[in-house]
Amino acid sequence: MSIRIDGDKSGAVPDRVRRIFRGPRPEKVPALVGAAVTLVGLLDVAAGVFPRFRHSRMHSLAEVLPGTFGPFAAAFSLTVGILLLLLAHGLKRRKRRAWRSAVFLLPVGALAQYTYRNSILGVVIALALFALLLVRRSEFSALPDPRSRWKALANFVLMGAGSIGLGLLIVSSHPRRTLGDPGILDRLEHVLYGLVGLEGPMSYGGQVSWTVGYSLGALGWLTAITTVYLALRPEHPAARLTEEDEVRLRGLLAKHGARDSLGHFALRHDKAAVFSPSGKAAVTYRVVSGVMLASGDPIGDVEAWPGAIERFMDEAKAHSWTPAVMGCSETGGEVWTRETGLDALELGDEAVVDVPDFSLAGRAMRNVRQMVKRIERNGYETRVRRVGDLDQEELDRIRRAAADWRGTETERGFSMALGRVGEPGDEDCFIATAHKADEEGAQSGPYGDIKAVLHFVPWGPDGMSLDLMRRDRAADPGMNELLIVASLTAAPALGIKKVSLNFAMFRSALARGEKLGAGPVLRGWRGLLVFLSRWFQIESLYKFNAKFRPRWEPRFVVFRTTRDLPRIGFAAMQAEGFVTLGLPRPFTRKASAKRQPKPCAHVERVAVPEVKAAS
């Protein structure tokens, strides 16, 4: 035990001094370095773009160094600054390759700041960061992200747009040396010529013409070099579900599949899997924009979940990915938060119908009952069967119909969509179809008499979970309601006791916000959700599901910190197909219709009310 004498504070100063010299905590270094590198990059860019940032020392240096060093220094500083800005995000994510590049560029940036700034602030910052990177190099060990050739095209578009914007600033930042009065079109033409190393229509006095020419040429060179590098570097494609992993997951689902209605969606081919050391549990995920996104609960024995979760977190740490879970149950959320220290937020509710309790009788079901009866009187009939009971010809017609009736060109679905119809191994899935022959009784059209399709995946031995809903836009309204009622009616004969319908995002807020006595905050939140429903069908999905009087099971999103939520939300929208950053694929539909062995991969687990579907 140490004894401290009152008034003696001699030990406090050395402690503070040691904390200062010790520097920031290791886990804070990447974020600190990333922010500081961004500052250095901005200083370098400013030094290359704006004349007032230049140092008068350049005139004396120009007499000693090669003749056009002055104009060349602007391009030099601009190039280093842009490269540092590109590296800043990788440094924040602890990427090893970003560290190596920064260790090379920071001294170069310090040289640019020394020769082209009226202050040594940039030099001090650059060298301090260089020393910090060397001392804390062990903090930058993250492996590369999955990547493809598409990033080269994205880089060309983004860098090209940025280069044009910076080029307009460069040509406009010398008003006293500009000859004549060039308009915006002349400036733009001068920038476009300068990016490819040609002389544009604008003229400058003195060495400004060389400065502008070198700077524009540097921007064009940087755009070309980075695009070529991204196009030629080896690909690291996103992980896919291997055949071995799929066999192991099917074995786990056979034993524990009844626990989670989303379990079967783990078999999507565009997900990867990490298993617990015992092999009795697994977590499936996809990496989107640096977010390692798991969906639903872990697969397998609950007691083995911690081992699979630990492997998941280790993988996220190794690549410096942001870990997140979309749509886990309350039990899953409790295990995730307990084992990892992550936080959880209620995302919405899943509609689950208990088949023994379902009935069309009663006032509450009157609208559904009347709609179904009206459609049946118009000559429609329904069939609900397992995929394994369909012949190949009819299954091919259903695949083509599901592909052509898709409402968007974008493939949608991740956490609650399987991504295929009728592949080998999926014989236990269920398909409900609505049929109507023409007036002569003929089955005309490429899909015969099929007018609507529902696809369900197994949920243990006595349940099924809705995967996709598609209908012919020319068919009568109410096809979705008709097939859901038909599926619930046929469920007992198929051995089904529970059916999971769609997920209703923020369902509790919508339900409570419309009740008598709701406070202003809740009413305002509900009003915002109703407004957003114009694009994302939040309210319409909730009301559609509520027609069938389901019980609501909450689903959660698990995240590390609140500041990660916007990034996780954006990644989830990318994974679900609501935000598309890739190129359009004009031949996707034709190709999917011709591939006989491969089913259509464009599916979505979205129930659209008929009022919306007509649009």
C-alpha positions in Angstrom: 0.0 0.0 0.0 1.3 3.5 -1.0 0.9 6.5 1.3 0.4 9.9 -0.3 1.3 13.0 1.8 -1.1 15.9 1.5 0.4 18.8 -0.5 2.9 16.6 -2.2 2.0 16.6 -5.9 5.4 15.9 -7.2 4.3 12.6 -8.7 1.5 14.2 -10.7 3.7 16.0 -13.2 5.8 12.9 -14.2 2.6 11.0 -14.8 1.2 13.7 -17.1 4.5 13.9 -18.9 4.7 10.2 -19.4 1.1 10.2 -20.8 2.1 12.9 -23.3 5.3 11.1 -24.5 3.5 7.8 -24.6 1.2 9.2 -27.2 -2.4 8.0 -28.1 -3.7 4.6 -27.2 -2.8 2.0 -29.8 -6.5 1.3 -30.8 -7.0 5.1 -31.4 -4.0 5.4 -33.7 -5.6 4.4 -37.1 -8.5 6.8 -36.7 -6.2 9.6 -35.6 -3.7 8.9 -38.5 -6.5 8.7 -41.0 -7.9 12.1 -40.0 -4.5 13.7 -39.9 -3.6 12.3 -43.3 -6.8 13.8 -44.7 -5.6 17.2 -43.3 -2.2 16.8 -44.9 -3.7 15.8 -48.2 -6.0 18.8 -48.2 -3.0 21.1 -47.5 -1.1 19.6 -50.4 -4.1 20.0 -52.7 -4.6 23.6 -51.6 -0.9 24.2 -52.2 -1.2 22.9 -55.7 -4.4 24.7 -56.6 -4.4 28.2 -55.1 -1.5 30.7 -55.8 -1.8 32.4 -52.3 -0.5 29.2 -50.7 2.8 29.4 -52.5 6.1 30.3 -50.8 8.2 33.2 -52.0 11.3 30.9 -51.5 10.3 29.2 -54.7 11.9 32.0 -56.8 15.3 31.4 -55.2 14.9 27.6 -55.4 14.1 27.9 -59.1 17.5 29.2 -59.8 19.2 26.2 -58.3 16.8 23.3 -59.2 15.9 22.4 -62.8 14.4 25.2 -64.8 10.7 24.4 -64.5 10.7 23.2 -60.9 8.3 26.0 -59.8 5.4 25.0 -62.1 6.2 21.4 -61.6 6.0 21.7 -57.8 2.3 22.6 -58.1 1.5 19.4 -59.9 3.8 17.5 -57.5 2.0 18.8 -54.4 -1.4 18.2 -56.0 -0.6 14.6 -56.9 0.7 13.7 -53.4 -2.3 15.4 -51.8 -4.9 13.4 -53.8 -3.1 10.2 -53.2 -3.0 10.9 -49.4 -6.8 11.6 -49.5 -7.4 8.3 -51.2 -5.3 6.5 -48.6 -6.9 8.1 -45.5 -9.9 5.8 -45.5 -7.7 2.7 -45.7 -5.6 3.9 -42.8 -8.7 4.4 -40.7 -9.6 0.7 -41.4 -6.0 -0.4 -40.5 -5.2 -1.7 -44.0 -1.6 -2.8 -44.4 -1.3 -1.7 -48.0 -2.5 1.8 -47.1 0.1 2.0 -44.4 2.9 1.1 -46.8 1.8 3.7 -49.3 1.4 6.4 -46.6 4.9 5.7 -45.2 6.3 6.4 -48.7 4.0 9.4 -49.5 4.2 11.3 -46.2 7.9 12.3 -46.5 7.2 13.2 -50.1 4.3 15.3 -49.0 6.6 16.9 -46.4 9.0 17.9 -49.1 6.1 19.3 -51.2 4.9 21.3 -48.2 8.4 22.7 -47.5 9.0 23.8 -51.0 5.5 25.1 -51.8 4.0 26.5 -48.5 4.4 29.7 -46.6 4.3 27.7 -43.3 6.1 24.6 -41.9 2.8 23.3 -40.3 2.3 20.8 -43.1 5.9 19.6 -42.8 5.6 19.1 -39.0 2.3 17.2 -39.3 3.6 15.0 -42.2 6.8 14.0 -40.3 5.0 13.5 -37.0 2.5 11.1 -38.8 5.4 9.4 -40.5 7.0 8.7 -37.1 3.7 7.6 -35.6 3.1 5.2 -38.4 6.5 3.6 -37.9 6.1 3.3 -34.1 2.6 1.9 -34.4 3.0 -0.2 -37.5 1.6 -3.3 -35.7 -1.8 -1.6 -35.6 -2.1 -1.7 -39.4 -2.4 -5.4 -40.3 -5.8 -5.7 -41.9 -6.0 -7.9 -45.0 -7.4 -6.6 -48.3 -11.2 -6.4 -49.1 -12.9 -8.5 -51.8 -12.6 -6.6 -55.0 -13.3 -6.8 -58.7 -12.7 -5.1 -62.0 -15.8 -2.9 -61.5 -13.8 -0.7 -59.1 -11.6 0.3 -62.0 -14.6 1.8 -63.8 -15.9 3.4 -60.7 -12.5 5.0 -60.1 -12.4 6.3 -63.6 -15.8 8.0 -63.3 -15.2 9.4 -59.8 -11.6 10.5 -60.4 -12.5 11.9 -63.7 -15.3 14.0 -62.3 -13.1 15.2 -59.4 -10.2 16.0 -61.8 -12.6 18.1 -63.9 -13.8 20.0 -60.8 -10.3 20.6 -59.5 -9.2 21.6 -63.0 -11.8 24.3 -63.2 -10.5 25.6 -59.9 -7.0 25.6 -61.2 -7.7 27.5 -64.4 -9.9 30.0 -62.5 -7.4 30.7 -59.7 -5.2 33.0 -61.7 -7.4 35.9 -62.7 -4.6 38.5 -62.9 -2.5 36.3 -65.2 -5.3 35.2 -67.5 -5.3 36.9 -70.9 -8.7 37.8 -72.2 -12.1 36.9 -70.6 -12.7 33.2 -71.2 -16.2 31.9 -70.4 -17.1 28.7 -68.6 -17.1 26.6 -71.8 -13.6 27.8 -72.7 -12.4 26.9 -69.2 -14.0 23.5 -69.4 -12.5 22.9 -72.8 -9.1 24.0 -71.5 -9.4 21.5 -68.6 -10.4 18.6 -70.9 -7.5 19.3 -73.2 -5.1 19.7 -70.3 -6.1 16.4 -68.7 -4.8 14.6 -71.8 -1.6 16.8 -72.1 -2.8 19.2 -74.8 -2.8 22.9 -74.9 -6.3 24.5 -74.5 -7.8 27.8 -75.7 -6.8 29.8 -72.6 -3.6 31.9 -72.4 -1.7 33.0 -69.3 1.2 35.4 -68.7 4.5 34.3 -67.2 5.0 30.8 -65.8 1.4 30.4 -65.0 0.7 28.6 -68.2 3.3 26.0 -67.3 1.9 25.7 -63.7 -1.7 25.2 -65.1 -0.5 22.7 -67.7 1.6 20.6 -65.3 -1.3 20.6 -62.8 -3.9 19.5 -65.3 -1.5 16.9 -66.7 -0.9 15.5 -63.2 -4.7 15.1 -62.7 -5.1 13.3 -65.9 -2.1 11.1 -65.2 -3.3 10.3 -61.7 -6.8 9.3 -63.1 -5.2 7.1 -65.8 -2.7 5.4 -63.5 -5.1 4.6 -60.7 -7.6 3.2 -63.2 -5.1 1.0 -64.9 -3.8 -0.2 -61.6 -7.3 -1.2 -60.4 -8.0 -2.9 -63.7 -4.8 -4.9 -63.8 -4.3 -5.9 -60.1 -5.3 -9.4 -59.1 -9.0 -9.9 -58.3 -10.0 -10.9 -54.8 -13.6 -11.9 -55.4 -16.2 -12.0 -52.6 -16.4 -15.2 -50.8 -19.0 -17.7 -52.0 -20.8 -20.6 -50.4 -18.8 -23.7 -51.3 -20.4 -27.1 -51.9 -18.8 -28.4 -48.8 -20.1 -25.5 -46.7 -23.6 -25.9 -48.2 -23.6 -29.6 -47.2 -22.6 -28.8 -43.7 -25.2 -26.0 -43.4 -27.9 -28.4 -44.7 -26.9 -30.9 -42.0 -27.2 -28.2 -39.3 -30.6 -27.0 -40.7 -31.9 -30.6 -40.7 -31.2 -30.7 -36.9 -31.9 -27.2 -35.8 -33.8 -25.5 -38.7 -37.0 -25.2 -36.8 -35.5 -22.5 -34.5 -35.3 -19.7 -37.0 -37.6 -18.9 -39.9 -34.7 -17.3 -41.8 -32.4 -20.3 -41.4 -32.9 -21.6 -44.9 -31.9 -18.3 -46.5 -28.3 -19.0 -45.2 -28.0 -21.3 -48.3 -27.8 -18.4 -50.7 -24.8 -18.9 -53.0 -23.5 -15.3 -52.5 -23.0 -15.8 -48.8 -19.9 -17.1 -47.0 -19.9 -19.2 -43.8 -17.7 -19.4 -40.7 -18.2 -22.4 -38.4 -17.6 -22.9 -34.7 -14.6 -25.0 -33.7 -16.9 -27.9 -33.0 -18.7 -27.5 -36.4 -22.1 -27.5 -34.6 -22.9 -23.9 -35.5 -22.2 -21.4 -38.3 -22.7 -17.7 -39.2 -23.3 -16.8 -42.8 -22.4 -13.3 -44.1 -21.6 -11.1 -47.0 -19.1 -8.2 -47.1 -20.6 -5.0 -48.6 -18.7 -1.7 -48.6 -16.5 -2.8 -45.8 -19.3 -4.1 -43.6 -19.3 -7.8 -42.7 -23.1 -8.3 -42.7 -24.6 -11.4 -41.2 -28.3 -12.2 -41.5 -30.6 -13.9 -39.1 -29.5 -16.0 -36.2 -26.5 -18.3 -36.3 -27.3 -21.8 -37.8 -27.0 -24.8 -35.5 -26.9 -25.7 -31.9 -27.5 -22.6 -29.6 -24.8 -23.8 -27.2 -22.2 -23.7 -30.1 -23.2 -20.2 -31.2 -20.5 -18.4 -29.2 -17.8 -20.3 -31.0 -19.2 -19.3 -34.4 -19.7 -15.7 -33.3 -16.1 -15.6 -32.1 -14.8 -16.8 -35.5 -17.0 -14.2 -37.2 -15.6 -11.4 -35.1 -12.0 -12.7 -35.7 -12.6 -12.6 -39.4 -14.0 -9.0 -39.2 -11.0 -7.9 -37.1 -8.5 -9.5 -39.5 -9.9 -7.5 -42.5 -10.9 -4.5 -40.4 -14.5 -4.9 -41.5 -17.4 -3.4 -39.6 -19.4 -6.3 -38.0 -23.2 -6.1 -38.1 -26.2 -8.5 -38.0 -29.4 -7.8 -39.8 -32.7 -9.4 -38.7 -31.7 -11.6 -35.8 -34.3 -12.8 -33.3 -34.5 -11.7 -29.7 -32.6 -14.8 -28.6 -30.0 -14.2 -31.3 -29.6 -10.6 -30.3 -29.0 -11.5 -26.7 -26.3 -14.0 -27.6 -24.6 -11.6 -30.0 -24.6 -8.7 -27.5 -23.4 -10.9 -24.6 -20.6 -12.5 -26.5 -19.3 -9.5 -28.4 -20.2 -6.4 -26.4 -22.1 -5.1 -29.5 -25.4 -3.3 -29.2 -28.8 -4.1 -30.6 -31.7 -2.1 -31.9 -35.2 -3.3 -32.8 -35.6 -3.1 -36.6 -39.1 -4.4 -37.1 -41.4 -7.4 -36.8 -41.8 -10.6 -38.7 -45.4 -11.7 -39.4 -46.0 -15.3 -38.5 -49.3 -17.1 -39.0 -50.1 -20.2 -36.9 -52.0 -22.4 -39.3 -54.3 -24.1 -36.7 -55.5 -20.6 -35.7 -56.1 -19.2 -39.2 -59.6 -18.8 -40.4 -61.4 -16.6 -42.9 -64.4 -16.4 -40.7 -65.2 -13.3 -38.7 -65.5 -9.6 -39.3 -61.7 -8.9 -39.1 -61.2 -11.2 -42.2 -64.1 -9.9 -44.2 -62.1 -7.9 -46.7 -59.7 -10.8 -47.4 -62.6 -13.2 -47.6 -64.6 -11.1 -50.1 -61.5 -10.5 -52.3 -60.7 -14.2 -52.4 -64.3 -15.2 -53.3 -64.5 -12.6 -56.0 -61.2 -13.8 -57.7 -62.4 -17.4 -57.5 -65.6 -16.5 -59.2 -63.6 -15.0 -62.0 -62.3 -18.4 -62.9 -59.0 -18.6 -61.0 -57.8 -21.8 -59.3 -54.8 -22.4 -57.1 -52.3 -25.2 -56.5 -49.9 -25.6 -53.6 -47.1 -28.2 -54.0 -43.6 -29.1 -53.1 -41.0 -28.3 -55.7 -40.0 -31.9 -55.9 -43.6 -32.8 -57.1 -43.4 -30.5 -60.1 -42.4 -31.8 -63.5 -39.4 -30.1 -65.3 -41.5 -28.4 -67.9 -43.8 -26.7 -65.4 -40.9 -25.7 -63.2 -39.2 -24.1 -66.2 -42.4 -22.1 -66.9 -42.5 -20.9 -63.3 -38.9 -19.8 -63.4 -39.4 -17.8 -66.5 -42.6 -16.2 -65.1 -40.9 -15.3 -61.8 -38.0 -13.7 -63.8 -40.2 -11.7 -66.2 -42.7 -10.6 -63.6 -40.0 -9.1 -61.4 -40.9 -5.5 -60.7 -37.4 -4.1 -61.0 -34.2 -4.7 -63.0 -32.2 -5.0 -59.8 -31.8 -8.3 -58.0 -33.2 -7.8 -54.5 -32.9 -9.9 -51.4 -30.3 -10.9 -48.9 -31.5 -11.7 -45.4 -35.0 -13.0 -46.4 -34.6 -14.3 -50.0 -33.1 -17.5 -51.3 -32.0 -16.2 -54.7 -33.1 -19.2 -56.8 -36.1 -21.4 -57.6 -36.0 -25.2 -58.0 -32.3 -26.0 -57.9 -31.2 -29.5 -56.9 -31.3 -29.8 -53.1 -34.3 -27.4 -52.8 -37.0 -30.1 -53.5 -38.5 -29.4 -50.0 -39.4 -25.9 -50.9 -43.1 -25.0 -51.7 -44.6 -23.3 -54.7 -48.2 -21.9 -54.8 -49.5 -20.9 -58.3 -52.7 -19.3 -59.5 -54.1 -20.5 -62.9 -56.7 -19.2 -65.3 -57.2 -20.5 -68.8 -58.6 -18.2 -71.6 -62.2 -18.2 -72.8 -61.6 -21.2 -75.1 -59.8 -23.2 -72.3 -56.4 -23.0 -74.0 -53.2 -22.4 -72.0 -51.8 -19.6 -74.2 -48.7 -17.6 -73.5 -45.1 -18.5 -72.6 -46.2 -19.5 -69.1 -49.2 -21.5 -69.9 -52.2 -20.6 -67.7 -50.0 -19.4 -64.7 -50.9 -16.0 -63.5 -49.1 -15.7 -60.1 -46.4 -17.5 -58.2 -45.5 -17.7 -54.5 -42.3 -19.5 -53.3 -41.7 -20.7 -49.8 -38.6 -22.3 -48.2 -38.7 -24.9 -45.4 -38.8 -23.7 -41.8 -37.9 -26.9 -39.9 -40.1 -30.0 -40.4 -43.4 -28.2 -39.9 -43.0 -24.7 -41.1 -42.4 -22.6 -44.2 -41.2 -19.1 -44.8 -42.2 -16.8 -47.7 -39.5 -16.2 -50.2 -41.0 -14.4 -53.3 -44.3 -13.2 -54.6 -44.7 -12.6 -58.4 -47.8 -12.0 -60.5 -48.8 -11.2 -64.0 -49.5 -7.5 -64.1 -52.5 -8.1 -66.4 -54.1 -10.5 -63.9 -56.9 -9.4 -61.6 -55.9 -7.5 -58.4 -55.7 -9.7 -55.3 -53.4 -12.5 -56.6 -51.1 -12.2 -53.6 -54.0 -12.5 -51.1 -55.5 -15.4 -53.0 -52.2 -17.4 -52.9 -51.5 -16.7 -49.3 -54.9 -17.9 -48.3 -54.5 -20.9 -50.5 -51.1 -21.7 -49.0 -52.5 -21.4 -45.4 -55.5 -23.6 -46.3 -53.3 -26.3 -47.9 -50.7 -26.2 -45.2 -52.2 -28.9 -42.9 -52.2 -31.4 -45.7 -48.5 -30.6 -46.3 -47.7 -31.0 -42.6 -47.2 -27.3 -42.1 -48.2 -25.7 -38.8 -46.6 -22.2 -39.0 -46.0 -19.9 -41.9 -43.7 -16.8 -41.9 -44.8 -14.0 -44.1 -43.0 -10.8 -44.8 -40.9 -8.6 -42.5 -42.5 -5.2 -41.5 -39.9 -2.6 -40.8 -40.6 -0.3 -37.8 -44.0 -2.1 -37.4 -44.4 -1.2 -33.7 -43.8 2.5 -34.4 -46.5 2.5 -37.1 -48.9 0.6 -34.9 -48.5 2.7 -31.8 -48.3 6.0 -33.7 -51.8 5.7 -35.1 -53.4 4.8 -31.7 -55.4 7.2 -29.6 -53.2 9.1 -27.1 -49.9 8.7 -29.1 -47.5 11.5 -28.2 -46.1 14.1 -30.6 -42.7 12.4 -30.9 -44.4 9.0 -31.8 -46.8 10.7 -34.2 -43.9 12.6 -35.9 -41.9 9.3 -36.2 -44.9 7.6 -37.8 -45.4 10.5 -40.1 -41.8 10.3 -41.3 -42.2 6.5 -41.9 -45.4 7.1 -43.9 -43.5 9.7 -46.0 -40.7 7.3 -46.7 -43.2 4.6 -47.6 -43.6 6.3 -50.9 -40.3 4.8 -51.9 -39.7 1.9 -49.6 -43.2 0.5 -48.9 -42.8 0.5 -45.2 -46.4 1.2 -44.3 -47.9 -0.8 -47.1 -46.1 -4.0 -46.1 -47.2 -3.6 -42.6 -50.9 -3.2 -43.6 -50.7 -6.0 -46.1 -49.3 -8.5 -43.5 -51.8 -7.3 -40.9 -54.7 -8.5 -43.1 -53.9 -12.1 -42.1 -54.0 -11.5 -38.3 -50.4 -12.8 -37.6 -48.4 -12.7 -34.4 -45.5 -10.4 -34.6 -41.9 -11.6 -33.8 -39.4 -8.8 -33.3 -36.2 -8.7 -35.3 -33.1 -6.7 -34.4 -30.0 -5.1 -36.0 -26.8 -5.7 -34.0 -24.0 -3.1 -34.4 -20.8 -1.9 -32.7 -21.4 1.8 -32.2 -24.1 4.3 -33.1 -21.9 6.1 -35.6 -21.7 2.8 -37.6 -25.5 2.7 -38.2 -25.5 4.9 -41.3 -22.8 2.9 -42.9 -24.5 -0.4 -41.9 -27.8 0.9 -43.2 -26.2 1.8 -46.6 -24.5 -1.6 -46.8 -27.8 -3.3 -46.0 -29.6 -1.4 -48.7 -26.9 -2.4 -51.2 -27.1 -6.1 -50.1 -30.9 -6.0 -50.4 -30.7 -4.4 -53.8 -32.3 -1.0 -53.0 -29.0 0.8 -53.8 -27.1 -0.3 -56.9 -23.5 0.9 -57.5 -22.6 -1.5 -60.3 -23.3 -1.2 -64.0 -26.7 -2.1 -65.6 -26.9 -5.5 -67.2 -29.2 -5.2 -70.2 -29.0 -8.9 -71.0 -29.6 -10.3 -67.5 -33.2 -11.3 -68.1 -32.6 -13.0 -71.4 -29.6 -14.9 -70.0 -31.6 -16.0 -67.0 -34.4 -17.3 -69.1 -32.1 -19.3 -71.4 -30.0 -21.0 -68.6 -31.9 -24.2 -68.1 -29.7 -25.7 -65.4 -29.5 -22.5 -63.4 -32.7 -21.0 -62.1 -33.5 -17.3 -62.0 -31.4 -15.5 -59.4 -33.6 -12.4 -59.3 -36.0 -13.0 -56.4 -37.1 -10.8 -53.6 -39.1 -11.4 -50.4 -41.3 -8.4 -50.8 -45.1 -8.6 -50.6 -46.5 -5.6 -52.6 -50.1 -4.7 -52.0 -52.2 -4.8 -55.2 -52.8 -1.1 -55.2 -49.0 -0.6 -55.4 -48.4 -3.5 -57.7 -50.6 -2.0 -60.4 -48.1 0.8 -60.7 
